[in-house]
Amino acid sequence: MRIYLAILLLLAAPAMAQHKNPVHALAFQALKDIQRRSVEESREYCGYIAYDTDGVLRATRAAPGTHASCLIKNVPDGWTVVASYHSHGAWTQEYDDEVPSPIDVYSDMDSQTDGYVGTPGGRIWVFDWRRRVAQQLCGLGCLYQDPAFTTRGSRSVPERYTLDQLLNRFGE
């Protein structure tokens, strides 16, 4: 029984850890809210996490994108953006969509905000633009997972990438 409980705690640890940081927690909720629709429609959804004029941390309404891109709408005047979030849509063999793409991380660096990504396999990533590191907040199945998703024939997905390692993965 102890072994069973220990295994459950180890499996739940990444999901529980995301709630210690309020931005992580809000990103998790925003991605959770859009993941199923993103997969079913095979399109990205995106938004910002920002402090409103009263200093309350909020997520903007997710905007629909295309299969491989998304244009985030501006936040209301006076809001301070701290992060972006977006989903990668449905699983496909065409894209390496279980990790943040170079376009994702360059966009975060250009806007000087962290970026959260939900993948078809149900992972959540955060890219820290200052440290230039992408880290999984939670792994496979943390979010709704595309029923078509498979790891067969896929490249392995470590829990962390430096910018250089991520660019190398994409041949850049």
Summary of the structure (lengths in Angstrom):
residues: 172
radius of gyration: 15.8
end to end distance: 48.2
largest distance: 54.4
contacts: 521
relative contact order: 0.15
helix: 31%
strand: 23%
